[in-house]
Amino acid sequence: MNRTINKWLLLFIVSSAIFLSVIDLFIVNVALPSIKEGIKGSDGDIQLVIVLYVIGYAAFLVMGGRAGDHFGKRRVFISGILIFTLASCTGGFAQNAWQLNISRLAQGVSAAFMVPQGVAFIPIIFPEPKEREKALGIYGSIAGTASVIGQFLGGILPDTHLLIAGWRLIFLINLPVGLVAAFLAYRFLNDDKRDRRAKKKGSPQSLTQDDNFQIPEKPFFNIWGVLLLMLTLIAFIYPLIQGRELNWPGWSILLLLSSIPLLFAFIYNQQKCLRLKKEPLINFSLFNNRYFVIGLLAAVFYYMVQDSYFLINAMHLQNGLHISSSTTGIYFVFQGLGYVVASFLSIKLVLRFGKWVLITGVFFMITSLLLHLLVLQGDPQITMVLPVLFVYGMGCGSVLPTMFTMSLKNIAPQLAGSASGLYLTIQQVSIALGVGIIGGIFFNLLGSDAASPYDAYRIATMANIGLLVFVALICFLFPSHRSTDQ
């Protein structure tokens, strides 16, 4: 096999991490009603199916990236995939909500270790800038494709009845993918730590090496920072979900209040790292960049909408309108297709129109959500539903990649890694927060005698529209595309 084929084979191997992590985030969205019935769980339990995954991912993301520098990207990559696969299996065979949600937390943590290695391998495999740009484009398209496949399988598999309940297949399907990916990584990826030692001794350079690749110093693992961040998130979001359902018992109030001192302890820990000249999880100097702060604020409100949208729509379509899981999956595939189309177009448009791509995308999302309220009641017609979902997907595809680009474009190169890590952490935290708050509004109204199922859906959707209005207003604060302000 020649050098060129080897490179592209390696790209698909390292892309398996983002494929698994994205597909597992989206595949549960459509299947939530089936999962709830299968584990005999509560509304709070299925919210946690999403929330614990993203909390585990957010809390360990920065550490996961540094682990590859210290232990070797190949070793951490393979370990992460194997643990992710094992956690998927335990989730697939879970007998109750606790077993499933512990598995989901483990999935999120392992994803935080395997995904950064996949990204880090790309500049090593593709040292030439043009090839690297093409590889990153393929990598991004694989992530987008995974979201569409995830939504499709999340609808189809729960309606599949073989030897086991169909909803279990959405987790067990990771078994063959994970094992094949781990084997191929073991077979074809080179251990970057061993390669660097060999290179220092003058041995032949391997395929996955970059001539300019420097041996990093031993990274600093801020274990206390990671634990404090995860405890802060759990203490704040868990009682928002379970406390509402249990009529706010005393422990839920105390846990919610404890998130405040935990947050201050985390901030103190990060500041202490800076004083000791060790790299923190969050570099507070990033907040001196005005446009990065604007991007983070916009991201908070946008990502609160992202997964709460799937939660309330999946529940409304299947439980409220009694549409099958398979049909719901097909509906969401059209939303995903709109996202993929717009995300490719936005890459070029943002260079010309800047923040107006963002604002237009948000306008598409708001308009589509208003149309959701019209077409998703009574007996919805598929010819009306599919275009509305496609437009919503186009709005998402215009906003998500453009917001990331606009937020980081004025960041100094030496801070780019820290900035992207912070942005992705805020992204995951906001997803969890949105599922907790918007999902809480939806389920609270759903359990109320004063509101019909459609009323619960309408009010929760209007709350999401309100969040998107904030996103649009914040995006106006970005500079015009011609601005060179730093």
N, C-alpha and C positions, 0 to 999 in steps of 0.2 A: 504494500500500500504506500503510495507516494506521500510526500510531505504535505501537499495541499489538502488531500483527502483526510489525512490524519488531523490536521488543524480543525476542520469542520466537524469531524467526528468528536473531537474533544469539546468543541463548543456545545454540541447537543448533550454531551455527558454532563458538563458543568451546568447547563441550563435545566437539567432535571430537577435541581433543587428549587428554583423559582417556579417551575411547573407544578411540583407537588404542593408547595406552600400556597400558591394562588388558587389552585384547583380545590384545595381543602377549605379555603376560606369561602369560596363561592358555592361549592357543592352542597353545603349544609343549608344555605339560604332557602332554597326551594323545598328542601326535605324537612324543614322544621316541624310542620304539622305531623308528618309521619313519625319523626323521632319522638315527639311528645307523646304520641299514642303508644309507640313501641316500648318506651321506658316507663310509661305511666307517670310522666313528669308533670310539673306545674308550669305555669307561664314563666315564672322566674327561672326554672331549670333550663328551659330552652333559650332564654336570653343569655344564660351563662355559657351555653354551648358556643356562642360567638365570643362573648366577652373574655372568658378565660384563655382562649386561644390567643387573642390579640394582646392581653396583658402579659402572658408569658413571652410572646415575641418582642413586645416593646421593652420589657425590663432587661432582657438579656441580649438585645441586638448589638449594642456597642461592645460588650464583652465577647460576643460571638465573633465579631470581626477581629479583635485583638488575639483571640485564641489561635486563629490560623497563623498569625505571625510568630507565635511562640512555639506551638506544638507541630506546626506544619499544616498547610492548607489541605493537602490530600487526606491526611489522617483525620482532621476535624470534619472535613466534608463527608467522608465515608461514615464516620461515627454518627454525625448528625442525621444522615439519611437512614441509617439502621435503627437509631432510636426513634426517629419519626415513624418509620414503618412499624416498629414494635408497638408504639403508642396507638397507631391506627388500628392495629389488630385488637388490642385490648379495648379500644372504643367500639369496634365492631362486635365484640362479644360481651359488651357491658350489659349487666342485668338491671341496673338502676341508674338514676341520675348522677349519683356521686361517682360511681365508677366511670361513667362516660365523661364527666366534666374534669375529673383528674387526668384522664387520658387526653382531653383537649388541651389542658394546661401543659402537659408533657409535649404534645405536638407543637405548641407555640414556642416553648423553650428550645426544642431541638431545631425548629425552623430558623430560629435566631442564630444558630451556629452554622447550619449548612448553607443558608442563602448568601451570607457575605463571602464565603469561600468561592462560590460560583462566580460572583462578580469579580473577585480579586484575581481569579485565574485568567480572565479575558485579556488584560494587558500583557500578561506573561506569554500567553499563547499567540497573541497577535501584537507584536512589538511595532509593526508598521502602522502609522496613523490611519491610512485609508482602509486597510483591512480591519483595524480595530473598530472604526466607525461603523462599518458594515456589520461586524459581529455584534456590536451593541444594539444595532437596529433589529437584527434577527432575535437577539436575546429579549428585547422589548416586545417583539411580535409574539414570541412564545408565551410570555406572561399574559398578553392580551388574549391569545387563543385559549390559554388555560382557563381564563375567566368565563369564556363562552362555553367551552366543553364542560366546565364545572356546573354551570347553570342547567345545561341540557341533561347531564347525567343525574344531577340532583332531582330532576323531575321524573326521568325515566326509571331509574333504579328502584325507588320506593314502590312503584307499580309492578315490579318484577318479582314474581313469587316462585322461587326455586326450592332448595332445601332449607333455606333460612329466610327470615323476614327481609323484604327488599331494602329497608332503610339501612340495614347493617352493611349492605354491599357498598354504600357510599364511603365507608371507612376501609373495608376489606379490599377494595379495588386498588388501594395503595400498595398492597403486598407484592404483587408481581412487578409493578413499576419500580418500587423502592429496591427490591432485591436485584433486579437487572441493572439499575443505575449504580448501585454499590459495587456489583461485580465488575462492570465496565470501568468504573473509576479506579478500582483496585488493579485492573488489568492494564489500563492505558495511561492513566495520569501518573506523572512522576512526583515523588516526594520532594517538594521544593526545599525542605531543610537539608535533605541528603544531597540534593543537586548543588546547593550553594557550597556545601563543604567540599564536594568533589571539584567544583569549579575553582575553589581556592587552591586545590592541589594540582590544578592544570589538566584535569580530565576533560574528555570531550563534552561539549555542551549538549544538553538534551533538548528535545523538541519544545518543552514547556518552559524554557528559560528565556530571559530577556537579558541582552548584554549589559543593559544599564541598570539591571535590578540590583538594589543594594540590600545588604543584610541588615534588617532592622535591629535596633537594640531590644533587649528583653522588655516586653510591654508590661505596663502596670495594670494588675487586675484589682479593681476596686470592688471587692466582694460586698463590703458593707453598703456601698452606694447602690449596687444592684438590688440587694435585699430591701433596703429602705425604699427604693423606688417601687418595687413590687408590693411591699406592704402598704405603702401609701395608696397605690391604685386600688388594691383589694379593699382596704378599709373605707375608701370613698365610694367605690362603685358597687361592691357586693351588698351593702345595706340598702342602697338605692333600689336594687332589684328585689331582694328577698324581704326587706323591711316593709315595703308597700304591700306585698302579698300577705304578710303575717300581721298586718295592722300595727306596724311599728312597735315591736316589743322593745324593752329597755336596752337589750344588748345591741340592737341595731342603731339606736341613737348614740350609745357610747362608742361604738365602732366608727360611726360617721364622724363624731367629734375627734376621735383619736387620729383621724387622717390629718388634722391640722398640725399637731406637734410632730407627727411623722414627716410631714412635708418640710417643716423647718429643720428637722434633723437631717433630711436629705440635702437641703440647701447648704447647711453648715458643713456637711461632709464634702460637698463639691468645692466649697471655698477653701476648706482645709487642704484638699488636693492641690489647689492652685498655689497656696502658700508653701507647700512642700515641693513645688515645681514638678508635680506629677499630673499626668493628663486626666482630667475629670470626665465623667460621663457627659456632662453638659458644660461647654465652655461659655461662661457668662459674657465674655467679651463680644460674642456674636450679637448680643442684644444692643450693641452700640450701632449696628448697621440698621438704619431706619427701614429700608425696603425688605430686609429679611424679617424684621418684626412684623411688618405689614403682611408678608406672606404667611407667617405662622398664624396670625390672627385669622386670616381668611381660611387657612387650612383647618383650623379648629372647627369653625362653623360648617365648612364644606363636608368634612369627614364625619361630623355628627349626623349628617343626612345620609351618607353613602350606604351604610349597612342597615340603619334603621329603616330606610326605604324598602330594602329587600324583606326585612322582618315583617313589617306591617302589611306589605302587599302580598307576600306568600300566605300569611295567615288569612287575609281578607279574601283572596281568590279561592283558597281551598276550603276554609271553614265557613266563611261568610257567603260566598257565591257558589260553593259546592262544585268547583271546577277541579278536575282530576289533577293529580301531581304531574302527570306526563304533559298535559296541556299547559299547565303553569310553567313547566320547564321550557316548552316551546315559546311561550310568550316572552320569557326572560332571555331566550337566545336572541330574539330580535332586538332587545335592549342592548345585549352584548355586541351584536353586529354593528349597531349604530355607534357604539363606543369605539370599536376597532377602526371603522371608517374615519370618524372624526379625529381620532388620535393621530392617524397618519397625516391627515390634512393640516392639523394644527401645528405640526412641526415646522412646516413651511410658512404658514400664515402668521405665526407669532413673530417671525423675523421682520415681517412687513408692518403688521398692525399692532404688535405688542399687547398691551392690557385690554384692547378692544376684543381680542379673541376670547379672553376670560369673561368679560362682561356679556358678550353675545352668548357664550356657552351657558352662563347662569340664566340668562333670559330664556333660552330654549328649555332649560330644566324647569323653571317656574311655570312657563306656559304649558309644558307637558303635564306637570302635576295638576294644574287647574283642569286640564282635559281629562286626566285620570279620574277626577271627581265626577265628570260627566259620563264617561264610558264604562266605568267599573261600578255600575249599580244595576239592580234588576237582573236582566238577562243580557250580558254584554255580547256584542257582535264582534267576531274575530277580525273582520275587515276594518273595524274602527279601532280595536285595541292595539293591533300590531303596529300601525303607523305612529300611534301615540307613544308606545314604548320605544320605537326606533328613534324618534325625536329626542326622547329623554336620554337615550344612550349617546346620541350625538352631542348633547349638551355636556354629559359627563366626560366624553372623549375630548372635548374642547377645553374643559376646565382643568382636569387632573394633570396632564403632562405640562400644560402651559403654566399653571400655578407653580409647579416645582421649578421650572426654568426661570420664571420671573423672580422667584424668591431667592435663588442662589446666584443669579448672574452677576451681582456686584460684590460677591464674597471673594476675599483674597484667596489665591490658590492654596496657601499653606493652611487655610481654615476650611477648605472645601469638604474634607472628610468629616470634620466635626459638625459642620453645618448640615450636611446631608444626613448624618446619623441622628442629629437632633430633630430635623424635619420628619424623618421616618418614625421616630419615637412619638412625636406629637401626633402624627397621623394615626398610629395605632391606638394611642390613648383616647383620641377624639372619637374613633370608631366605637370603642367600648363605652364612652360617655353617652354617645348618641343612642346606642342600643339600650342603655340603662334608662335614660330620661324619656326619649320619644317612645320607646317600647313600653315604659312604665305608664305613660299617658294613655297609650292605646289599650293596654290590658286592664288598666284601672277603669276606663270607660266601658270596656267590653264586659266587665263584671258588674256593672251598675245597671239597675233596673230602669234608670232614667234615660239611658241612651241605647239606641239600637246598634247592631254591629256596624251598619254603614255610618252612623254618627261617630262611633269610635274611630273608624277609618278616616272619615272626613276631618275630624279635629286633629288627629295625629299628622295627617298630610298637610293641613294648614300650618301646623307647627314647623314642619320641614320647610314649607314655603317661606315662613318667617325667617328661618335660619339662612336660607338662600338669599333673601333680601339683604341681610347683614353682609353676606359674602360679596354681593354686588357693590354695596356701598364702600366696603373696605378696598375692593379692587380699584375703585376710582382714585385711591391714594397712591397707587403705583405711578411711577413716572411714565411719560409718553415714550414710545419706542425710540424716539430720537434723542432722548435724554442720556447724558453721560455722567449724571450725578453719581457719586459714590456713597 
